[in-house]
Structures are given as C-alpha cells and as structure tokens.
C-alpha cells in the first residue's frame, strides 16, 4: 500500500511555491532535530527547509519507508541525510575502536560525482557529532578506501560496484545497517545496476528503513519500490516528469554542422545581455564531447570536457576549474548529468538531445536549482525531431522554438561594415563584410533603431547613420 503525503505543488502549479524554494513557515527547529544538527544546518546558511525537506523529514523521523520524487536541486540530499543523522545519533561514539563504528546508514548512488556530493553534505551536516562518514566509488585505488572502512564509519555513501568489491574482500559489512537510501534510483536502473542493487539489499537486515529518491517514477522504479520498500509514503514536490518552473526553455532548429557555431552565438548573446556565460553543454558521446570542447577552445571559449574516459583526478580538476570560473563551458556526457552541485547554474545547452527523454529532464535540472532562474537551450537538427517529440510528450508541454539570436544586430552593438572595411567601389552592402552580412539586412537594422542610408550614398558616406 502506498500513502501519499501532502503534495503542495505536484499537480497544478497554480500559485504553489517552486519545488526548491524554502518554505518560510516551517523551520528546522520544528523537526526536533538535535541542536548539533541544527547548528550545522544554520552554518550552511539554510533558514527554512525546502518543500522536499519539509515533507520528507517528519516521515523519515517517524520511521516510514519513503519514495521521494524530487528533481535535482530541490534540496533532496538534506531531506534524507538530516533525519538519518538524527536517527543514528544515539550510536555516536568517540571511541577509536572500529567495532564501535559499524555502518548504520548506507546511501547508494549511480555516479561517483553524486556519491562525493552526498558525502560532502553528510560530512557537513554531521560535523558537530561523533558520527563518521565516508564515500567509496570505483575508478580509483581501493587502498585508501579500505583503510577508512577498516577504521569504521557510520554513514557510508557508495556506488554499487565498488561497494560489492569491498564486501567481497570482507572490508565492508552491512549486517548493522538500519537505513538504506537509493538515491537517483531511476538512474541506477538505467545504468544496469539492478543486479548489483539486489545483491547489496539482500545483505542488509530486513528490519531496516528504506528511502528511494528518483526524479521520475517509471514502472521499473515502482516495481523496485514494491520489492524492497514497505508501505512507503510517497512525497512529490514537483510535477512528475517536469522541469523546474524557474527554467526558461528554448529550442533552436539548426543543421548538425552548424551546432558549434550556434553555441558560440548563444554565448556571445549572453555576454551582450549581461548574462553569465557559464554553461554546461551536453553531448551524447565521449568522442563528441572531447571534440566539441576542443573546437570551442579554438573559438576562444574557455571550455573543458568531462566524460567517462577521463580519470577521476581529471574530472575533479575540470570541475574545480569550472566552479572557479576558469572554465566557462563544461562539455559533458550524461555521466555528469547527475550529481554535479553547482549552485545557480545559469545555463544548460543540449548540443544533442539525449536518446532517453528522461535524461533531458536530468540534464536541464542542472539549472534553475534551489529556486534560481536558469536557461535551458536545445540545439535540434532534423534527425532529432522524433527525440524532441518524446521529450515534449514526457514533459506534457511544447517547447518554444526560436531563431538563434542574431548577435550582430543587437541594439547598440551593430557593427558598421564600412567602418571596418575599406571602401570597395561597386561592392556596396553585400560585399562589405561576409561575417556581418546579417547585420546589413533591413529588418534587423530597423530593430536596432537605425535608418539605412540609400545604398549608393551609404557606400560613399560609410554605411548606416544613426537617427
Ligand atoms: P540537492 O537537491 O540536495 O542537490 O540540493 C541543491 C542545493 O540546495 C544545494 O546547493 C544545497 O546546499 C542547497 N540547499 C539544500 N537545502 C537547502 C535549504 N533548506 N535552504 C537553502 N538551500 C538549500
């Protein structure tokens, strides 16, 4: 049986607060969280819980299993980490003995990036307690992780494959786990983790509390929940299969060959509008990702690539460079679609549409987080129209199709071709400057508040005159 919790903005969107906006009427003190946890939360600068936190925390504290439909950026990590800390705080010990620090809470995530992010949050929220947190994921040496696990840890965040490695070598023992979290469960299923998940869950005592978070509730997710959750409460804070309302979405129809140039235009346009150029650009393949990053660099855009062929160290460095602003365009495959916690990400560009419509929602979930405004731009060529249909069906809305910004015709920015090019007899407007050809077209010039001179005169006098 499934209970549904109050759903303050799941269905209509009529006047409801955005999913990530903190709910002003409730405070963290209302949950009865230990002062050590409240102190850590206050240090994070959180004044009020977000809707997913407001709705989930009381149920988790009460011991219910829970299915949370929450987009990235809604504050879902604290929604499960805070009550987990509260529930296992009674076991906290300052003893050095590993036996006093068995794994009490296990959080499984699909990607290393998400694992690291959840672990960072857990370490922050528990920093005033004696509880220990650790993270284990694949792709890096096991030695250090082995040592951490041997020392003992109460809250473990792990990707499934690496956790099974540690279990296989008897370094990790799940027999005292009381709370299990499946974070971004839909993604774990997409990535083929179901057999690993089943093996892991079978090693955890049946007397446990299980929390499942997923951006979307597909039939497979519901089946997973039926198998492993008991009478879960369902909490939804955003319309299912929808992007945050704070994201402005637009589609530009372009030829596949022109997509790179389109990105340059989009970024130039953002500069001219005084908007941040920081963006994540999604591609479908590792090769395409690396190629696009290099090509953008050649176009003078500070770009970096993050995909599955990069080592963990490289990914971390690239992410840090992106967060510091040294990189303005992070070109990524879906491995980065999840788990990157970049607050106020202003813009996401889909260089290609994903094959799986749900991935589109995850991708654009990188922007418009925690109530901030964001732009999601999709570059769509003819071959992708079917994918666009699938996305629109899933999101239950048509996306606005708009022409690419005509950067050269932005008011105040118009370049006078004659000013830069020496006068060519007979060349007049059309030969003035191939790159500025669009700037010479009448409608754009009109938009820019400029009166074109008669071509012949214009050629002699140096082009257009301002009114
Ligand atoms: P998450 O959905 O867990 O990835 O969280 C998204 C972002 O929201 C993170 O940067 C969190 O630090 C931030 N956040 C989480 N809870 C709150 C809150 N109650 N108030 C303000 N920001 C929050």
Boltz pocket constraint, residues with backbone or C-beta under 6 A from the ligand:
constraints:
  - pocket:
      binder: B
      contacts: [[A, 20], [A, 22], [A, 45], [A, 46], [A, 47], [A, 48], [A, 49], [A, 50], [A, 53], [A, 71], [A, 72], [A, 73], [A, 74], [A, 75], [A, 76], [A, 77], [A, 78], [A, 341], [A, 343], [A, 369], [A, 370]]
      max_distance: 6.0
